Amino acid sequence: MSENREVILADFQACTGVDDVAEAIYHLEETNWDLLRAVSRVMPPATQAFHPNNDPDVMIVENDDSDVAAPGPFKPPVLDDSDVEVMEVGNSLGQSPAKRRDVSSNSSQMENNFAVASTSSGSPGASTGPKILNFNIKYCDKVVKIRLPDTANLKDLKQRIQNELNVPPCKQNLSNWARMTTYDSTTFAVLQLPPENDLVLTVKSLNDGVTAENDLACRSEVTKKLSGTYTLHIKYENKTYDLKYLGIKAILQVKTDLYTLTNIPVRHQIWSGWPPNIDDNTMLALSGISFPEHEFTIRKNLQTKEKEKRSMPQIVQLDSDEDEFEDASETFNVEDDYFVDNVNTARKREPLIPDNVEDELIGTVTFNERFTARYGSVHPLFFQGTLEQALKEACIRPAKDRKILAVYLHHDASVLTNVFCTQLLGCESVMQVIEKDFVIWGWDFTFESNKHKFCASIANYLGPHTVTNLKDIPVDRLPALVLLAKMRSSIEVFNVIKGNVGVNEVLGTLMECVQLIYESYAVEAKEETERAERELVKWEQDEAYRASLEADRKKEETRQKQEKEEMETKKRIENEIAETAARKEAQRQEVECRLPQEPVAGQGEQTKIRFRLPKGENVERRFTADTPLRVLLDFLIVQGYPSEEYKVISSWPRRDLTALDERQTLKELKLCPQETVILEER
């Protein structure tokens, strides 16, 4: 029973977006754990609207009436190179995602979804073989096509993504996919995915679940990149800049340096090569770009004007003198106040954005120019740029610098348009609040083509349920101000101000929004500051540790070099000593060979010479009186005392015999009949 309740709780949270477990259990307990009743209690069909906890990453797939095969252990198929295709798509990532169905469409369809979501992997079912599913993974400027059988699961998909893009599974964040980890091991057959699936891959930061507990290898890789050096090859016109940055440098620093080189302000720079939805204050090591080299392309954002005239629908404008509302602060009722008496007298006006505009930038520039021409210059300054650039300017920034994005949705067919634009947006108090705390971006819903383009652009940041609600705002409730704010890691719709309101209600809603959102921003700013301080301390510690290792390495190299030199010197000295000893020994043997034998006592005239050695020892030998001094010195050489190293001193008169003529005889030197000589070291 407990396992069944865990499945019901997981399905309830996936369908309603209620992240608080206690709140979810409360609703389930109130309905006796009846899943359908609990969901209807939280999300009644009549009141389904923008939910502040709406999860933009939850994907609800279409039910398939065909039987679901019982999945077995996944064996990756052998795929050739044609199974994975990488296509360059430039800077555009706006492709329509796979079909999704709203969980609140009707109770019977929702019940089928719950049945599929809670089916275990071992459920029986007939199958003729696994079906091949196609996944289009959008990342940076690439679309990677991956084919997998329906017996695979999310873990297998992430492993294939790692093989193709070198992004570890722990850092992969797939939009349009359920966040709950309980579905990571669920096969695609059980989830009943369609044959074609479009997913957007972003890279998680250190705060999005990459911890030492769940992925030490990923943490080690991030640490390596933080301490490493990136080489960025940036192409601008006909030049290529090769810039080197440490991994701890922020993206904004790179863009600021390019402003110095190219004279293109940061707000006018259009880049190709950065991952999508990246914050300019993200460090290079955490941005997901290739390490240690990466290539970019930069160009200037040229705000050209499109002057081509297209066929326009006829928009009926009532005479302002007869149909002007008297009080803008009252609630307007379209059915009571909107009457067209004479179409022939109505004036045709140019729409704010031409039909089927291809470039968002051109559309916003045209919108601002025509809005000012039609309603005057007293209105908030609209942001001129794409929706993505407006989101980056307002939301995708550090918490201390964030603002709120107000998306103004216009429609010329609404009777509320004229009053809303002139009296509400033109109110001084409303303008002051918007200019101080908001970035306002305008778009025209008059043509269906432009409405679809807006929904496709904003679908990259909001969930499909929210996009559907924005698309389905009735024309008689337009214009509308959609207030978007980044809460933690996701962008959410905080409120929608529709056209049938007064000045006081608009002003009160804006001020309440500012108060609540900026309180959340303050908390996030404090956390970001603390996080930055921790990262700085860690970086400083890593730098100190690296410097210590470098110093130890140099010391070790110096020590080894000294030891090597000492060994070489010692060896050289030993060789020299050995050579000297060998030379002396050879000389001694040569002298010993020519040294005459000691004469026999009593034969002829002889002399006895006593040699007092340096160590105090005495040696005696007999020589004939006519023996040359050379023979005496040769005897000392044989004894190991060469005349080059020792002096031979006679006792009286004191003289050095080695300095005399070696041809003189001992008798001539008066060393007969006996004499004592002393050996002294030179």
C-alpha positions in Angstrom: 0.0 0.0 0.0 2.8 2.4 0.8 4.4 1.8 -2.6 1.1 2.5 -4.3 0.7 5.7 -2.4 4.2 6.8 -3.3 3.3 6.3 -7.0 0.0 8.3 -6.5 1.9 11.1 -4.8 4.5 11.3 -7.6 1.8 11.4 -10.3 -0.2 14.0 -8.3 2.9 16.3 -8.1 3.8 15.8 -11.8 0.3 16.7 -12.9 -0.4 19.7 -10.6 3.1 21.2 -10.2 2.7 21.2 -6.4 6.3 20.8 -5.1 5.4 20.9 -1.4 5.1 17.3 -0.3 3.1 18.2 2.8 0.5 20.1 0.7 0.3 17.3 -1.8 -0.3 14.7 1.0 -3.0 17.0 2.5 -5.0 17.1 -0.8 -4.7 13.4 -1.3 -5.8 12.6 2.3 -8.8 14.9 1.9 -9.9 12.9 -1.2 -9.0 9.5 0.4 -6.1 9.1 -2.1 -8.3 9.4 -5.1 -6.0 10.8 -7.7 -8.6 12.2 -10.1 -10.5 13.9 -7.3 -7.4 15.3 -5.8 -6.2 16.8 -9.1 -9.7 18.3 -9.7 -9.6 19.7 -6.2 -6.4 21.6 -6.9 -6.9 22.3 -10.6 -10.7 22.6 -11.4 -11.3 23.0 -15.1 -13.2 26.3 -14.7 -10.5 28.0 -12.8 -7.3 26.7 -14.5 -5.1 29.8 -15.1 -1.5 30.9 -14.6 0.0 28.9 -11.7 3.0 30.4 -9.9 4.4 27.0 -9.3 3.9 25.9 -12.9 6.8 23.7 -13.9 8.0 24.6 -17.4 9.9 21.3 -17.7 7.0 18.9 -17.3 6.2 17.1 -20.5 2.8 15.4 -20.8 2.8 13.0 -23.7 -0.1 11.8 -25.8 -1.8 8.5 -24.9 -1.5 5.7 -27.4 -4.3 3.2 -27.6 -2.0 0.5 -28.8 -0.8 -2.0 -26.3 2.4 -1.3 -24.4 5.1 -4.0 -24.6 6.7 -5.2 -21.4 10.1 -3.6 -21.4 13.0 -5.8 -20.6 16.6 -4.9 -19.7 17.8 -2.3 -22.2 20.5 -3.3 -24.6 21.7 -0.4 -26.7 21.3 -1.1 -30.4 24.2 -1.1 -32.7 23.8 2.1 -34.7 25.9 3.4 -37.6 26.9 6.9 -38.2 23.6 7.7 -39.9 21.8 7.4 -36.5 23.4 10.5 -35.1 23.4 13.7 -37.2 24.6 17.1 -36.2 23.2 20.1 -38.0 24.3 23.7 -37.7 21.3 26.0 -37.2 22.9 29.3 -36.5 21.6 31.4 -33.6 18.0 30.3 -34.0 16.7 27.7 -31.5 13.0 28.4 -32.0 11.5 25.2 -33.3 8.1 24.0 -32.4 8.3 21.3 -29.7 6.6 17.9 -30.0 2.8 17.8 -29.5 1.8 18.1 -25.8 -1.6 17.7 -24.3 -2.9 19.7 -21.4 -3.5 17.6 -18.3 -6.7 19.4 -17.6 -8.3 18.9 -21.0 -10.9 16.4 -19.7 -11.0 13.9 -16.9 -11.1 10.8 -19.1 -8.0 11.7 -20.9 -6.2 12.6 -17.7 -7.2 9.3 -16.2 -5.6 7.5 -19.1 -2.4 9.5 -18.5 -2.4 8.6 -14.9 -2.8 4.9 -15.7 0.2 5.0 -18.0 2.3 7.0 -15.6 1.7 4.6 -12.7 2.1 1.4 -14.8 5.1 -0.6 -13.6 7.8 -1.7 -16.0 6.8 -5.3 -15.7 3.3 -4.9 -17.1 2.4 -7.5 -19.7 1.6 -6.5 -23.2 1.9 -7.7 -26.7 4.6 -6.3 -28.9 6.1 -7.2 -32.2 9.4 -5.5 -31.4 10.8 -2.2 -30.1 9.9 1.0 -32.0 12.7 3.5 -32.9 12.2 7.0 -31.4 13.9 10.1 -32.8 15.2 12.8 -30.3 16.2 16.2 -31.7 18.5 17.7 -29.0 19.1 21.4 -29.4 22.3 22.6 -27.8 24.2 25.9 -28.6 24.2 26.2 -32.4 23.6 22.5 -33.0 20.8 20.0 -33.3 21.9 16.5 -32.5 19.6 13.8 -33.8 19.6 10.6 -31.7 17.7 7.4 -32.4 16.8 5.0 -29.5 14.4 2.1 -29.2 11.4 2.5 -26.9 12.9 0.0 -24.5 15.5 2.6 -23.6 15.1 5.2 -20.8 16.2 8.7 -19.9 19.5 7.5 -18.5 20.4 5.9 -21.8 19.4 9.1 -23.6 21.7 11.2 -21.4 24.6 8.7 -21.9 24.2 9.1 -25.7 24.1 12.9 -25.3 27.4 12.7 -23.3 29.0 10.7 -26.1 28.0 13.2 -28.8 28.3 16.6 -26.9 30.8 15.8 -24.0 28.2 17.1 -21.5 28.2 14.8 -18.4 24.7 13.5 -17.4 25.0 15.2 -14.0 25.1 18.6 -15.8 22.4 17.9 -18.4 19.2 19.8 -18.0 16.6 18.8 -20.6 13.6 21.1 -21.0 10.2 19.6 -22.1 11.0 16.6 -19.8 9.6 15.6 -16.4 12.0 16.7 -13.6 11.0 13.9 -11.3 13.8 11.4 -10.9 11.3 8.5 -10.6 10.9 8.6 -14.4 14.7 8.4 -15.1 14.6 4.6 -15.3 11.1 4.3 -16.9 11.2 3.0 -20.4 10.0 5.2 -23.3 7.4 2.6 -24.1 5.8 3.0 -20.7 5.9 6.8 -21.1 4.4 6.4 -24.6 6.6 9.0 -26.2 5.7 10.0 -29.8 8.1 9.1 -32.7 9.5 12.6 -32.9 10.7 14.5 -29.7 12.3 18.0 -29.6 14.3 18.7 -26.4 16.5 21.7 -25.5 19.7 20.9 -23.6 21.2 23.4 -21.2 24.1 23.0 -18.8 23.5 23.0 -15.1 25.6 25.2 -12.8 27.2 24.0 -9.5 24.0 24.9 -7.7 21.7 22.8 -9.8 22.4 19.4 -8.3 26.0 18.7 -9.2 27.5 17.7 -5.8 30.3 15.7 -4.5 27.9 13.1 -3.2 26.2 12.3 -6.5 29.0 12.8 -9.0 32.6 13.2 -7.9 33.9 12.9 -11.5 31.7 15.8 -12.6 33.0 17.9 -9.7 36.6 17.1 -10.5 36.0 18.1 -14.1 34.5 21.4 -13.1 37.4 22.1 -10.7 39.8 21.4 -13.5 38.0 23.9 -15.8 37.8 26.6 -13.0 41.6 26.5 -12.6 42.3 26.1 -16.3 42.7 28.6 -19.2 40.3 28.9 -22.0 41.3 30.0 -25.5 38.4 31.7 -27.2 38.6 32.1 -31.0 36.2 35.0 -31.8 35.5 35.9 -35.4 34.4 39.4 -36.2 34.0 40.4 -39.9 37.4 39.4 -41.4 39.3 39.3 -38.2 39.8 36.5 -35.6 40.7 37.4 -32.0 42.4 34.7 -30.0 41.8 35.6 -26.3 42.8 33.6 -23.2 40.8 33.7 -20.0 40.8 31.8 -16.8 37.8 29.6 -16.1 36.6 31.8 -13.3 36.1 34.8 -15.7 32.5 35.8 -16.3 30.9 35.9 -19.7 30.2 39.6 -19.2 33.9 40.2 -18.9 34.5 38.6 -22.3 31.8 40.7 -23.9 33.2 43.9 -22.3 36.6 43.1 -23.7 35.1 42.6 -27.2 33.5 46.0 -26.8 37.1 47.4 -26.4 38.3 45.5 -29.5 35.3 46.0 -31.8 33.6 49.1 -30.5 30.3 47.2 -30.3 28.5 47.9 -27.0 27.5 44.7 -25.1 23.8 45.4 -25.6 24.3 45.5 -29.4 26.4 42.4 -29.6 24.9 39.3 -31.2 26.9 36.1 -30.5 26.9 32.7 -32.0 28.4 29.9 -29.9 27.1 30.4 -26.4 24.8 27.8 -24.9 21.1 28.9 -24.8 19.7 30.7 -21.7 23.1 31.5 -20.3 23.6 34.2 -17.8 26.3 36.8 -18.6 27.6 36.5 -15.0 28.2 32.8 -15.4 31.8 31.8 -15.2 33.4 30.3 -18.4 34.0 27.0 -16.6 30.3 26.7 -15.7 28.9 27.9 -19.1 29.2 24.6 -20.9 31.5 25.7 -23.7 34.3 23.4 -25.0 37.5 23.3 -22.9 40.2 24.4 -23.5 39.3 26.0 -26.9 36.0 27.3 -28.3 34.9 29.3 -31.3 32.5 32.2 -31.5 31.1 34.6 -34.0 30.1 38.1 -33.1 28.2 40.7 -35.1 26.5 44.0 -34.5 22.8 44.2 -34.0 21.7 46.4 -36.9 18.2 47.9 -36.2 17.1 48.2 -39.8 13.6 49.3 -40.7 11.4 47.2 -42.9 9.4 49.4 -45.2 7.9 46.7 -47.4 4.1 47.1 -47.4 2.1 44.0 -47.1 -1.6 43.4 -47.5 -3.3 44.5 -44.3 -6.7 43.4 -42.9 -9.3 46.1 -42.5 -9.4 47.2 -38.8 -12.5 49.2 -37.8 -11.8 52.2 -35.6 -14.7 54.0 -34.1 -14.9 57.8 -34.0 -13.2 58.8 -30.8 -15.6 61.7 -30.2 -18.6 59.5 -30.1 -17.3 56.2 -28.5 -14.6 57.4 -26.1 -15.0 55.9 -22.6 -15.7 58.4 -19.9 -13.9 56.9 -17.0 -10.8 54.6 -17.6 -10.8 53.5 -13.9 -14.1 51.6 -14.4 -14.4 48.0 -15.6 -15.3 47.9 -19.3 -17.9 45.5 -20.7 -17.4 44.8 -24.4 -20.9 43.5 -24.9 -22.5 46.6 -23.5 -20.3 49.3 -25.0 -18.9 48.1 -28.3 -21.3 48.9 -31.2 -20.4 49.6 -34.8 -23.1 51.7 -36.5 -21.5 52.6 -39.8 -18.6 50.7 -41.2 -18.2 53.0 -44.1 -17.2 55.9 -41.8 -14.6 53.9 -39.9 -10.9 54.6 -40.6 -8.4 52.0 -41.6 -5.2 52.0 -39.7 -1.8 50.4 -40.2 -1.2 47.5 -37.7 1.7 47.9 -35.2 3.5 44.9 -36.7 3.1 43.7 -40.3 1.6 40.4 -41.1 3.9 37.3 -40.9 7.0 39.3 -39.8 10.1 37.2 -40.1 12.5 39.0 -37.8 11.5 39.7 -34.2 13.9 42.7 -34.0 12.3 44.3 -37.1 8.9 43.6 -35.6 9.7 45.3 -32.2 11.3 48.4 -33.9 8.2 48.8 -36.2 5.9 48.3 -33.2 7.6 51.1 -31.2 7.5 53.5 -34.2 3.9 52.9 -35.1 2.8 52.9 -31.4 4.3 56.3 -30.9 2.9 57.6 -34.2 -0.6 56.4 -33.3 -0.8 57.1 -29.5 1.8 59.8 -29.0 5.1 59.9 -27.2 3.6 59.7 -23.7 4.1 56.0 -22.9 6.7 53.7 -21.4 9.8 53.2 -23.5 9.5 49.8 -25.2 12.5 47.6 -25.3 13.7 47.3 -28.9 15.1 43.8 -29.4 14.0 40.2 -29.5 12.0 38.5 -26.7 15.2 36.6 -25.8 17.2 39.8 -25.5 14.4 41.4 -23.4 14.4 38.4 -21.0 18.2 38.6 -20.7 18.0 42.3 -20.0 15.3 41.9 -17.3 15.5 38.4 -15.8 18.6 36.5 -16.9 21.0 38.5 -14.7 22.3 38.4 -11.2 19.5 38.7 -8.6 20.7 42.2 -7.5 20.5 43.5 -11.0 17.2 41.8 -12.1 14.0 43.6 -13.1 10.6 42.4 -14.1 9.7 41.8 -17.7 6.3 43.3 -18.7 5.1 41.8 -22.0 2.5 44.1 -23.6 0.2 42.1 -25.9 -1.7 44.3 -28.3 -4.7 43.7 -30.6 -6.3 46.3 -32.9 -9.7 44.5 -32.9 -10.2 45.1 -29.2 -12.4 48.0 -28.1 -10.2 48.4 -25.0 -7.0 49.1 -27.0 -7.4 52.9 -27.4 -8.1 53.6 -23.7 -5.5 51.1 -22.4 -2.8 52.7 -24.5 -3.6 56.3 -23.9 -5.0 56.5 -20.4 -3.4 53.5 -18.6 0.0 53.2 -20.2 0.1 57.0 -20.5 -0.6 57.5 -16.8 2.4 59.3 -15.2 2.3 57.0 -12.1 2.2 53.8 -14.1 5.0 55.1 -16.4 7.2 55.8 -13.3 6.7 52.4 -11.8 7.4 50.6 -15.2 10.5 52.7 -16.0 12.0 52.1 -12.5 11.4 48.4 -11.9 10.3 46.9 -15.3 11.5 46.2 -18.8 8.5 46.5 -21.1 8.4 44.6 -24.4 5.6 44.9 -26.9 4.0 42.6 -29.5 1.0 42.7 -31.7 -1.5 39.8 -31.8 -3.6 41.4 -34.6 -2.4 38.8 -37.1 -2.4 35.0 -36.2 1.0 34.6 -37.8 2.5 37.0 -35.3 0.7 35.4 -32.4 2.1 32.0 -33.3 5.6 33.5 -33.6 5.4 35.0 -30.1 4.1 31.7 -28.6 7.0 29.7 -30.3 9.5 32.2 -28.9 8.2 32.2 -25.4 7.8 28.4 -25.3 11.5 28.1 -24.7 11.1 29.7 -21.3 7.6 28.8 -20.1 5.7 25.6 -19.9 3.2 24.5 -22.6 0.2 25.0 -20.3 1.1 28.7 -19.6 1.8 29.3 -23.3 -1.6 27.9 -24.2 -3.3 30.2 -21.6 -1.5 33.2 -23.1 -2.5 32.2 -26.6 -6.1 31.8 -25.6 -6.7 35.2 -24.0 -9.9 36.5 -25.6 -9.6 39.4 -28.0 -12.1 41.4 -25.9 -9.8 41.1 -22.9 -6.8 42.4 -24.8 -4.5 44.4 -24.5 -2.8 42.6 -21.6 0.4 43.0 -19.6 2.1 39.7 -18.8 4.5 40.1 -15.8 7.4 37.7 -16.0 10.0 37.2 -13.3 12.9 34.8 -12.7 12.2 32.9 -9.5 15.2 30.8 -8.6 16.2 29.0 -11.7 13.0 29.3 -13.8 11.1 32.1 -15.4 7.5 32.2 -14.3 4.4 34.3 -15.0 3.7 36.2 -11.9 0.5 38.0 -13.0 -1.5 39.0 -16.1 -3.2 42.4 -16.2 -5.9 42.3 -18.8 -7.4 45.3 -20.6 -10.7 45.6 -18.7 -9.2 47.2 -15.6 -8.7 50.8 -14.4 -5.7 52.9 -13.5 -5.9 52.2 -9.8 -6.0 48.4 -10.3 -3.1 48.5 -12.8 -1.0 50.6 -10.4 -1.8 48.5 -7.4 -1.0 45.2 -9.2 2.3 46.5 -10.5 3.3 47.8 -7.0 2.3 44.5 -5.3 4.3 42.6 -7.9 7.3 44.8 -7.4 7.2 44.4 -3.6 6.8 40.6 -3.6 9.3 39.8 -6.4 12.0 42.2 -5.2 11.8 40.6 -1.7 12.6 37.3 -3.4 15.3 38.9 -5.5 16.9 40.3 -2.3 17.1 36.7 -0.8 18.6 35.4 -4.0 21.1 38.2 -4.2 22.3 37.4 -0.7 22.7 33.8 -1.6 24.5 34.7 -4.8 26.9 36.9 -2.9 27.6 34.2 -0.4 28.1 31.7 -3.2 30.5 34.0 -5.0 32.4 34.6 -1.8 32.7 30.8 -1.3 33.8 30.3 -4.8 36.4 33.1 -4.5 37.7 31.6 -1.2 37.9 28.2 -2.9 39.7 29.7 -5.9 42.2 31.5 -3.7 42.8 28.2 -1.8 43.3 26.4 -5.1 45.7 29.1 -6.2 47.6 28.9 -3.0 47.8 25.1 -3.2 48.9 25.3 -6.8 51.6 27.8 -5.9 52.7 25.6 -3.0 53.0 22.6 -5.3 54.9 24.7 -7.8 57.4 25.8 -5.1 57.8 22.2 -3.9 58.4 21.1 -7.4 61.1 23.7 -8.0 62.8 22.8 -4.7 62.8 19.2 -5.6 64.2 20.0 -9.0 67.0 22.1 -7.4 67.8 19.3 -4.9 67.9 16.7 -7.6 70.1 19.0 -9.7 72.5 19.5 -6.8 72.7 15.9 -6.0 73.4 15.1 -9.7 76.2 17.7 -9.8 77.7 16.4 -6.5 77.6 12.8 -7.9 79.2 13.9 -11.1 81.9 15.9 -9.2 82.6 13.0 -6.8 82.8 10.6 -9.7 85.2 12.9 -11.6 87.4 13.2 -8.5 87.4 9.5 -8.0 88.3 9.0 -11.6 91.1 11.5 -11.3 92.4 9.8 -8.2 92.2 6.4 -9.8 94.1 7.7 -12.9 96.8 9.3 -10.7 97.1 6.2 -8.6 97.4 4.1 -11.8 100.0 6.5 -13.2 102.0 6.3 -10.0 101.8 2.6 -9.9 103.0 2.3 -13.4 105.8 4.7 -12.7 106.7 2.8 -9.5 106.8 -0.5 -11.4 109.0 1.0 -14.1 111.4 2.4 -11.5 111.4 -0.9 -9.6 112.5 -2.8 -12.7 115.6 -0.6 -13.2 116.5 -0.3 -9.5 119.7 -2.3 -8.8 119.8 -4.9 -6.1 120.9 -4.0 -2.6 124.7 -4.9 -2.4 125.8 -7.7 -0.1 127.4 -6.4 3.2 131.2 -6.3 3.1 131.6 -6.2 -0.6 133.3 -3.0 -1.7 132.9 0.4 -0.4 129.4 0.9 0.8 127.2 3.3 2.7 124.1 2.7 4.8 121.4 5.3 4.4 118.6 5.5 7.0 115.3 7.1 5.7 113.0 8.7 8.3 109.6 8.5 6.8 106.8 11.2 7.4 104.9 8.9 9.7 107.9 8.3 12.0 109.0 5.0 10.6 112.6 4.2 9.6 113.8 2.3 6.6 117.5 1.4 6.0 119.3 0.3 2.8 122.8 -0.2 1.7 124.2 1.4 -1.4 127.6 1.3 -3.0 129.6 4.5 -2.6 129.6 5.2 -6.3 125.8 4.8 -6.6 124.3 7.9 -8.3 121.7 10.0 -6.3 119.2 8.9 -8.9 119.2 5.4 -7.6 118.5 6.6 -4.0 115.5 8.7 -5.3 114.3 5.7 -7.3 114.3 3.6 -4.1 112.1 6.1 -2.5 109.8 6.1 -5.5 109.5 2.3 -5.1 108.6 2.8 -1.4 105.9 5.2 -2.5 107.5 8.5 -1.9 108.1 10.2 -5.3 110.3 13.3 -5.3 107.5 15.3 -6.8 105.6 15.1 -3.5 108.4 14.7 -1.0 111.6 16.4 -0.1 114.7 14.4 0.9 116.6 16.4 3.5 120.2 15.4 4.7 120.9 16.0 8.4 124.2 17.8 8.0 124.6 20.0 6.2 120.8 20.4 5.8 120.0 20.3 2.2 117.3 19.0 -0.1 118.8 16.2 -2.1 116.0 16.3 -4.7 117.3 19.7 -5.8 120.8 18.5 -6.4 122.3 16.9 -9.5 121.0 13.3 -9.7 124.2 12.1 -11.4 126.4 12.8 -8.4 127.4 9.8 -6.4 126.7 9.3 -2.8 130.3 9.6 -2.0 130.6 12.9 -3.7 127.6 14.1 -1.7 129.4 13.0 1.5 126.7 10.5 2.4 129.3 7.8 3.2 129.8 5.6 5.2 126.3 6.2 6.7 123.7 9.0 6.7 120.2 9.7 7.9 117.9 11.5 5.6 114.4 12.9 6.4 111.4 12.8 4.1 109.1 15.8 4.2 105.9 16.4 2.3 106.1 19.3 -0.1 
